[in-house]
Amino acid sequence: MRVTHILGWLAWSLHASATILQNGQEREDPWPGQASVITLDDSWKTYEADAPEIAFKGRWDSKHVSSPGIKTEFTGNKLAVSFGSSTNDGALVAYRVGNLDWQYSNVTADATYQFVGDTSELGEVPADTGKVFEMRVQIASVSSAGDAHLNVPPRFEKKVEVIGGSVAAGQYGTYETLSSWSWLLVAGLGNVEHTITAYPGVCLVDKQCYGGQSHGIGWYWHRASDPGSRARAVYGDEPEEFDVKGDQATDLFLIQMGGNDHRHPNEIPGRNYYHGYIDLIDDLHKTHPHATVLLVSQWGSWKQDGLSFVPNEVYEDEHRAIHEHYKDQGFVYYFSTKGLLQHNDINPKNHPTDVGHIKLASHLLQWVRLVLRWELEPLGEVTHGTLYWNNQQEY
Ligand SMILES: *[C@@H]1O[C@H](CO)[C@@H](O)[C@H](O)[C@H]1NC(C)=O
């Protein structure tokens, strides 16, 4: 793990440690799909990062240093992506074509990798039709075959935003964000645009945590960059503003905060937390007046007491009071996570295991289906790399 700044790193960059352990065993080929470095020649047509054919997802800044997701539709039988100078050495990117399974590749700065072509592990990909390519990272450009082209991919009608800290970011999950409840929720809905603004270590309150230096999530919501060291190296303390209104209204916000405000060294008093939360919801509501806001409660730790494990929750009274505050307005809902997770769904440091994330996401999906009456239309796999529980009939 690379923790170079107190607030950690960006949700979309996967910085898992060098091996993935499953039940103490090393996973073979943990990141299938490694792409090879190529040199672009006349057989390629290149689109710069700001070309309209490349749709950015999540947050991005004018230098494309923030690591957003990209989506583009390409024709032809090959596709390459060039990475910008601020890409971390060996950074892991996740990508997929159409609704096939996610693939992974380590990439590095100022280099071009071929993700689709004869040598890629995708199997048969139809050459003539448009195919959506999707990736999570900082890029410099995207190249298609010279006689083919890129298109703007179609956009889903609804939009979901998740706001949170390391739990929502999927920290310690096998594939980090791709293993998080946030991702499993939006991928499980399938038919939604989505953005996950979740930074490990971030507090709800502004400039009260970590000795008063660090900004809260409400401040970051208006910024293109995350709190990580890579963004700081480029923008210092003044990251670019992000257009939070954008060109598509948000229909549903999910917020899960409290874990960092509550813990040492922060221990933010409940009143401050409450007021910070009201400010955040007011801000979201002002920007996206038609959005539903779902306040997801935050578990604390499970303690063994005699022969039982006893759970607790952080800021439970405050969360209920915030919900109460908006009762007449009707757009804020409260989602209690009580009883959904047990002590063995948590590991380490109050973060869910992969199974814990899956359980939470399943209940949230049910909430969205029953309360908002949205259809679930997942496109391809939702939980990556979980087949090992259990893909054999022998014991
Ligand atoms: C690929 O990325 C993973 C996850 O960050 C890392 O553990 C691994 O060392 C990287 N491999 C290379 C060759 O950079």
The ligand as an SDF file (V2000), in Angstrom:
LIG
                    3D

 14 14  0  0  0  0  0  0  0  0999 V2000
    0.7370   -4.3120  -10.9080 C   0  0  0  0  0  0  0  0  0  0  0  0
   -0.1640   -3.6730   -9.9930 O   0  0  0  0  0  0  0  0  0  0  0  0
   -0.2770   -4.3430   -8.7630 C   0  0  0  0  0  0  0  0  0  0  0  0
   -1.3510   -3.6050   -7.9630 C   0  0  0  0  0  0  0  0  0  0  0  0
   -1.0020   -2.2960   -7.7250 O   0  0  0  0  0  0  0  0  0  0  0  0
    1.0700   -4.3780   -8.0580 C   0  0  0  0  0  0  0  0  0  0  0  0
    0.9450   -5.0560   -6.8500 O   0  0  0  0  0  0  0  0  0  0  0  0
    2.0800   -5.0650   -8.9500 C   0  0  0  0  0  0  0  0  0  0  0  0
    3.3400   -5.0240   -8.3420 O   0  0  0  0  0  0  0  0  0  0  0  0
    2.1270   -4.3620  -10.2930 C   0  0  0  0  0  0  0  0  0  0  0  0
    3.0340   -5.0730  -11.1800 N   0  0  0  0  0  0  0  0  0  0  0  0
    3.9440   -4.4290  -11.8910 C   0  0  0  0  0  0  0  0  0  0  0  0
    4.7980   -5.3160  -12.7590 C   0  0  0  0  0  0  0  0  0  0  0  0
    4.1070   -3.2180  -11.8490 O   0  0  0  0  0  0  0  0  0  0  0  0
  1  2  1  0
  1 10  1  0
  2  3  1  0
  3  4  1  0
  3  6  1  0
  4  5  1  0
  6  7  1  0
  6  8  1  0
  8  9  1  0
  8 10  1  0
 10 11  1  0
 11 12  1  0
 12 13  1  0
 12 14  2  0
M  END
$$$$
